[in-house]
């Protein structure tokens, strides 16, 4: 899948089918995060891969806006080092890389935003000094659940030329 097609078709997926993901694909997703650009090449991230089914089910109690994590083939806990001034931006770049590479392989994902972070850190025995940015679930899904088109604001509503409200791009 070409990058533009990947970006324009990407959807957040919250329902998954029970199907194993080849290890090569899992590692491509992980590598996509590692290869993300970062400010000053600081790479203020670490990634915890969770593919144990029991652990994924148990993690649902900590991922309060993502209990569907119990259905996925694997999840990545994205850790960032808050000592880096750009840790949130850089971590988000890594996350988007991972999601797009997953999507290119037919894997769905959905950024989990509400997480009981301290409890999850304890559950996974994560080190002090690193923050959980998000948990990214990955898995195959029923493609019939994807709507035909995305609902987005028009270009005239979001594109501005040479300043705000001075002209449009058409």
C-alpha positions as CSV (number, residue, x, y, z in Angstrom):
1,X,0.0,0.0,0.0
2,X,1.4,3.4,-0.9
3,X,1.9,5.9,1.9
4,X,-0.8,8.3,0.8
5,X,-3.3,5.5,0.4
6,X,-2.4,4.3,3.9
7,X,-2.9,7.8,5.4
8,X,-6.2,8.4,3.6
9,X,-7.7,5.0,4.4
10,X,-6.5,4.7,8.0
11,X,-9.3,4.1,10.6
12,X,-9.3,3.5,14.3
13,X,-10.3,-0.1,14.9
14,X,-11.9,-1.3,18.1
15,X,-13.0,-4.8,17.2
16,X,-10.7,-7.6,16.2
17,X,-10.7,-11.2,14.9
18,X,-8.8,-14.0,16.5
19,X,-5.9,-14.4,14.1
20,X,-2.2,-14.6,14.8
21,X,0.1,-12.0,13.2
22,X,3.4,-13.3,11.7
23,X,6.4,-12.4,13.8
24,X,8.0,-10.7,10.8
25,X,5.1,-8.3,10.6
26,X,5.2,-7.7,14.4
27,X,8.8,-6.8,14.2
28,X,8.2,-4.5,11.2
29,X,5.7,-2.6,13.4
30,X,8.2,-2.4,16.2
31,X,11.0,-1.3,13.9
32,X,8.8,1.4,12.4
33,X,8.6,3.0,15.9
34,X,12.3,2.7,16.5
35,X,13.1,4.3,13.1
36,X,10.9,7.4,13.7
37,X,12.6,10.8,13.6
38,X,13.1,12.6,16.8
39,X,14.3,16.0,17.9
40,X,18.1,16.1,18.1
41,X,17.9,12.3,17.4
42,X,17.2,11.8,21.1
43,X,15.0,8.8,20.5
44,X,13.2,9.3,23.9
45,X,11.2,6.1,23.7
46,X,11.2,2.5,24.6
47,X,8.6,-0.1,23.5
48,X,7.1,-3.0,25.4
49,X,5.6,-5.7,23.2
50,X,2.9,-7.7,24.8
51,X,1.6,-10.8,22.9
52,X,0.6,-13.0,25.8
53,X,-3.2,-13.5,25.5
54,X,-3.7,-13.7,29.3
55,X,-1.8,-10.5,29.8
56,X,-3.7,-8.7,27.1
57,X,-7.0,-9.7,28.7
58,X,-5.7,-8.5,32.1
59,X,-4.4,-5.2,30.6
60,X,-8.0,-4.3,29.7
61,X,-8.7,-3.3,33.3
62,X,-5.9,-0.6,33.0
63,X,-6.8,0.6,29.5
64,X,-10.1,2.0,30.4
65,X,-10.9,3.5,27.0
66,X,-9.5,0.4,25.2
67,X,-10.9,-2.7,26.9
68,X,-10.9,-4.2,23.3
69,X,-7.2,-4.8,23.9
70,X,-8.3,-8.2,25.1
71,X,-9.1,-9.2,21.5
72,X,-5.9,-8.2,19.8
73,X,-2.9,-10.3,18.6
74,X,-0.4,-7.9,20.3
75,X,-0.1,-4.5,21.9
76,X,2.8,-2.1,22.2
77,X,3.2,0.0,25.4
78,X,5.0,3.1,24.2
79,X,7.2,4.6,26.9
80,X,8.8,8.0,26.8
81,X,11.5,9.7,28.8
82,X,10.1,13.0,30.2
83,X,13.6,14.4,30.5
84,X,13.5,15.0,26.8
85,X,11.8,18.3,26.0
86,X,10.1,16.8,22.9
87,X,9.2,13.4,24.4
88,X,5.4,13.6,23.6
89,X,5.9,14.8,20.1
90,X,8.6,12.3,19.3
91,X,6.7,9.5,20.9
92,X,3.7,10.4,18.9
93,X,5.7,10.3,15.7
94,X,6.9,6.8,16.6
95,X,3.3,5.7,17.4
96,X,2.0,7.0,14.0
97,X,4.8,5.1,12.2
98,X,3.8,1.9,13.9
99,X,0.1,2.4,13.2
100,X,0.7,3.1,9.5
101,X,3.0,0.2,9.1
102,X,0.5,-2.1,10.8
103,X,-2.3,-0.7,8.6
104,X,-0.2,-1.4,5.5
105,X,-0.2,-5.1,6.5
106,X,-3.9,-5.1,7.1
107,X,-3.7,-4.6,10.9
108,X,-6.0,-2.3,12.8
109,X,-5.1,-0.2,15.8
110,X,-6.5,2.5,17.9
111,X,-4.6,4.9,20.2
112,X,-5.7,4.2,23.8
113,X,-6.0,7.5,25.5
114,X,-7.4,6.7,29.0
115,X,-5.0,4.5,30.9
116,X,-4.6,3.8,34.6
117,X,-0.9,4.5,34.0
118,X,0.5,3.9,37.5
119,X,-1.3,0.6,37.8
120,X,-0.2,-0.5,34.3
121,X,3.4,0.5,35.1
122,X,3.2,-1.7,38.2
123,X,1.5,-4.6,36.4
124,X,4.3,-4.6,33.7
125,X,7.1,-3.8,36.2
126,X,8.1,-0.8,34.2
127,X,11.0,1.3,35.4
128,X,10.6,4.6,37.2
129,X,11.5,7.7,35.2
130,X,9.6,6.6,32.0
131,X,6.1,7.6,31.3
132,X,3.5,5.7,29.4
133,X,2.5,7.7,26.4
134,X,-0.1,5.2,25.0
135,X,-0.9,1.6,24.4
136,X,-1.3,0.6,20.8
137,X,-3.3,-2.6,20.2
138,X,-2.8,-4.4,16.8
139,X,-4.7,-7.1,15.2
140,X,-6.6,-8.2,12.1
141,X,-10.2,-7.1,11.8
142,X,-13.3,-7.6,9.7
143,X,-12.7,-5.1,6.8
144,X,-16.5,-5.0,6.1
145,X,-16.8,-2.8,9.3
146,X,-14.8,0.0,7.6
147,X,-17.1,2.7,6.2
148,X,-16.7,3.6,2.5
149,X,-15.5,7.1,3.1
150,X,-14.1,9.3,5.8
151,X,-16.1,12.2,7.1
152,X,-13.8,15.2,7.2
153,X,-14.1,18.9,7.1
154,X,-13.8,20.5,3.7
155,X,-10.4,21.9,2.5
156,X,-11.9,25.4,2.6
157,X,-12.6,24.9,6.3
158,X,-9.0,23.9,7.2
159,X,-6.6,25.1,4.6
160,X,-5.4,28.7,4.7
161,X,-3.0,30.5,2.2
162,X,-0.4,33.0,3.3
163,X,-2.1,33.6,6.7
164,X,-5.4,32.9,8.3
165,X,-8.4,33.8,6.3
166,X,-6.5,35.6,3.5
167,X,-7.2,33.1,0.8
168,X,-7.9,29.5,0.0
169,X,-5.9,27.0,-1.9
170,X,-8.4,26.5,-4.8
